[in-house]
């Protein structure tokens, strides 16, 4: 039985939301149960989705891991980076070299490496690169740091092309994807195996990140983000926290790059380009800054908008075919603008606020809606009366005394005429 991806997502998210909102158990029990239900639906995905949609779900897991690393640096620590794609690309090349061209490294045995070991090595090498970049970046902040990290992203593909004998140059490196374990060969396909592998790594890294961010280090990250001066006054080593944020972010990016290389089987300098690196930042803005769930939502937006936006826009008769062709980028930009205006904390922030509501609270607020609307309209009418009085002045029939007092709301304070001090005592 196959399902379309959108009904599948609607069903899984709907059931997860019901488990989260229904009045049963404690808050922690509802959260854990809803996450387990969502994970169960994600494990069901390979059996009901076609190969293309399953590959998209695999990419969401990989991009979610990359965006989580960037969110630790930018969302939780406040260091804006446009070069996170360099760490992802470094992780992908690490896997490619160790699985295919490792014999060119004289200090490494030419025997095949286990794929899980290449994932760990990719994360460690990317973390080392994050340390090298993070230390000199201590003197930079804001747009200067963003430009510096963008320069890293621009220079890394150039370095890769320069050492073409080792990296494959512009053509890149190709290697065999790891096959599924023998006990799973008759149960699932290779595409399903890669999906489960990426999902497993994502779950493990999310749990590690959740434990890290909810502890003392996570509070230190946010304290440095809010005010470095106040954080230093509280005894926090600001430089150490900022460098560690770079290292951890790069580690997540390297692991994500390793998975990206494993699911594609080929790596070249265009695997992660400048546009994709900037899109990582757009993804965490859409999903939600300083939010683990926001990283996953942002990854889903980056995957589904390019593939499905053109289909949606093509159904609008008022748009030309040229607009439909350029729809993915245009719609992604429009989504970023709308989210920044209407949802400053991203989609995850809105979902978090909705999750805190209860059914009885929703019913109570629905009953209060007419009264709230009436008060809002009344305040708007008062503001309009005062605006007319300020424009036309007193004596023109638009005084606030006429507009407000006529509604029985009391008089506005008026200025009493001053007495002439030269006439006092006469």
HULINCOR-V821538 format. One record per helix or strand. SS is the DSSP state (H for helix, E for strand). FROM is the first residue (numbers start at 1). TO is the last residue. If there is no record, write none. Layout:
# HULINCOR-V821538
SS:FROM:TO / SS:FROM:TO
This chain:
# HULINCOR-V821538
H:5:21 / H:27:47 / H:51:76 / H:84:99 / H:102:104 / H:115:139 / H:143:162 / H:164:167 / E:173:174 / H:182:184 / H:190:213 / H:216:226 / H:228:233 / H:238:264 / E:266:267 / H:274:287 / H:292:314 / H:321:325 / H:327:342 / H:346:355 / H:359:392 / H:400:405 / H:421:423
